[in-house]
Amino acid sequence: MWSEVIGSRFDVPTVGHADTLSYYIEAKYKIDASWSAALRWNQQFFGEVTNPAGKDERWDHDMWKAEAGLAYRFSRHWQVKAQYSYGRQNRDLQQGEQMFAGQVTLKF
């Protein structure tokens, strides 16, 4: 199990500082010599900026995402992974809230 916290500040012309803070918590479990599974939870929070009207507002919508993955290692060099993600933003319109991804890895 491991986690990370990331803070970023962007200097935006005519707006000032655009801050964001994010974190994730991830756990990986080795089922046997070939199979492993992983779970991950992450969130991102956005700070406030001053809009052209002089009012403070968030520069994007806070979000969270949950992910699950499964991997199979054929050998030291070949591996395949499948991952499913579900995410939400604090807003009415949801874009890209579900994702399925596959990966083939060759290590040499």
C-alpha positions as CSV (number, residue, x, y, z in Angstrom):
1,M,0.0,0.0,0.0
2,W,1.2,3.5,-0.8
3,S,0.0,7.0,-1.3
4,E,1.1,10.4,-2.5
5,V,-0.1,14.0,-2.0
6,I,0.6,16.6,-4.8
7,G,0.2,20.3,-4.6
8,S,0.6,22.6,-7.6
9,R,0.4,26.3,-8.2
10,F,0.1,27.9,-11.7
11,D,0.7,31.6,-12.4
12,V,-1.9,32.6,-14.9
13,P,-1.7,36.0,-16.5
14,T,-4.6,38.4,-15.5
15,V,-5.8,35.8,-13.0
16,G,-3.0,35.2,-10.5
17,H,-2.4,31.9,-8.7
18,A,-4.4,28.8,-9.7
19,D,-3.9,26.2,-7.0
20,T,-4.8,22.6,-6.9
21,L,-4.2,19.8,-4.4
22,S,-4.6,16.1,-5.1
23,Y,-3.8,12.7,-3.5
24,Y,-4.1,9.0,-4.1
25,I,-4.1,5.8,-2.1
26,E,-3.1,2.6,-3.9
27,A,-3.0,-1.0,-2.8
28,K,-1.5,-3.9,-4.9
29,Y,-1.9,-7.6,-4.1
30,K,0.1,-10.3,-5.7
31,I,-2.3,-13.2,-6.0
32,D,0.3,-15.7,-7.2
33,A,3.5,-15.7,-9.4
34,S,1.6,-14.6,-12.5
35,W,-1.5,-12.6,-11.3
36,S,-1.8,-9.4,-9.4
37,A,-4.6,-7.0,-8.6
38,A,-4.7,-3.3,-7.6
39,L,-7.1,-0.7,-6.3
40,R,-6.7,3.1,-6.3
41,W,-8.7,6.0,-4.9
42,N,-7.8,9.6,-5.8
43,Q,-9.2,13.1,-5.4
44,Q,-8.4,16.5,-6.7
45,F,-9.4,19.8,-5.2
46,F,-9.2,23.2,-7.1
47,G,-8.5,26.6,-5.5
48,E,-10.2,29.9,-6.2
49,V,-9.2,32.5,-8.8
50,T,-10.5,36.0,-9.5
51,N,-12.7,36.1,-12.6
52,P,-12.8,39.1,-14.9
53,A,-15.8,40.5,-12.9
54,G,-13.6,40.6,-9.8
55,K,-15.4,37.7,-8.1
56,D,-13.6,34.7,-6.6
57,E,-14.6,31.3,-7.9
58,R,-13.1,27.8,-8.3
59,W,-11.1,27.4,-11.5
60,D,-12.4,23.9,-12.0
61,H,-14.7,21.3,-10.4
62,D,-13.4,19.1,-7.6
63,M,-13.3,15.4,-8.6
64,W,-12.7,11.9,-7.4
65,K,-11.9,8.6,-9.1
66,A,-11.8,4.9,-8.1
67,E,-9.8,2.4,-10.2
68,A,-9.4,-1.4,-10.2
69,G,-6.8,-3.3,-12.2
70,L,-5.8,-6.8,-12.9
71,A,-2.4,-7.9,-14.4
72,Y,-1.1,-11.2,-15.7
73,R,2.7,-11.7,-16.2
74,F,3.5,-14.3,-18.9
75,S,7.3,-14.1,-18.2
76,R,9.9,-11.7,-17.0
77,H,9.4,-9.7,-20.2
78,W,5.7,-9.9,-21.1
79,Q,2.7,-8.7,-19.2
80,V,-0.9,-7.7,-19.9
81,K,-3.1,-5.4,-17.8
82,A,-6.7,-4.4,-17.7
83,Q,-8.1,-1.4,-15.8
84,Y,-11.5,0.0,-15.1
85,S,-12.0,3.6,-13.8
86,Y,-15.1,5.4,-12.5
87,G,-14.8,9.1,-11.7
88,R,-17.1,12.0,-10.9
89,Q,-16.8,15.8,-10.8
90,N,-18.8,18.1,-8.6
91,R,-21.0,19.4,-11.5
92,D,-24.1,18.5,-13.4
93,L,-22.4,17.5,-16.7
94,Q,-20.2,14.4,-16.4
95,Q,-17.6,13.7,-19.1
96,G,-15.5,10.6,-19.2
97,E,-16.7,9.2,-16.0
98,Q,-16.1,5.6,-17.0
99,M,-13.0,4.2,-18.7
100,F,-11.7,0.8,-19.5
101,A,-8.0,0.4,-20.6
102,G,-5.8,-2.4,-21.6
103,Q,-2.0,-2.5,-21.8
104,V,0.6,-5.0,-23.2
105,T,4.1,-4.5,-21.8
106,L,7.4,-5.8,-23.3
107,K,10.4,-5.3,-21.0
108,F,13.9,-5.7,-22.4
